[in-house]
Amino acid sequence: MTKPREAVFAGVALLVGLSRVDAAFYLTGRDLVDGLDAARLRRMLRTYVQNTFVYHRQYIYDVLMHQYTDWERTVADAESRRNSLVELLADGMYVAPGVELAQRHASLGASATYMYLLDYPSRITGKYQLLSRSEFDVSPFLAAQRS
């Protein structure tokens, strides 16, 4: 038998929306425009790992640093480091919990569960591309999809 809270949770349809740049507001305006130097990337990643995980912090730090390095670029630049950190923070703080929430809701099976990932391409290129995407409003897309 489900608990009363689970019954209420299972009784409503759930829409979970995610974006690859959800965590962009954790960076300063200067970081968003100019990118990150290697030392700042390491400090921010180390702070995230220390504040999020209890055990095996050095191993987790090493794995995250490796997995979110843009290996296709021969020389890491400030923009690629910025983009990697924003993607890493978004995955850890928004995507993973959002997917877990959607899976939990779907496992109760009482009502519909929906999920979307907004990865709208910006017409702005260069330094300001990530900034323009992070301030994006999704309401027109959701309203247009009503049927």
C-alpha positions, 0 to 999 in steps of 0.5 A: 500500500502506498503512503498518502504522500506517494498517492498524491504524488502518483496521482498527478501528471509530472513534467520534468524539464531540463537544459544543458545550461541550467547551472550557468548562474553559478558562474559570474558574468565575467566567467560566462563571457571570458571563460575559465582558466584552469586554476579556477576550473579546478577550484570550482570542481573541487568545491563542488565535490567537497560539498556534494560527496562524503567518501572517495572525494579525490577519486570522484574529482579525478573521474569528473575532471576526466569525463568532462574534459573536451578531448576533441580539442587539442588545446583546452581554452577558457570557453571549453573549460567553462562549457565543461564545468557548466555541463558537469554542474547541470548534470550533477545538480539538475539532470541526475535528480530530475531523472531520478524524480521522473523514474520514481514517479513513473514507477508508481504508475498511476499517471503520466510522466513527461520529460524534456531536454531543451537544447535550443541552438542559439543564433548568437555565436562566440563568447556570448552563446552560453550566456544567451542560452542560459537566460532562455525562457521555455514557456513559448515552447511548452505553450506551443506543444499543447494539443 
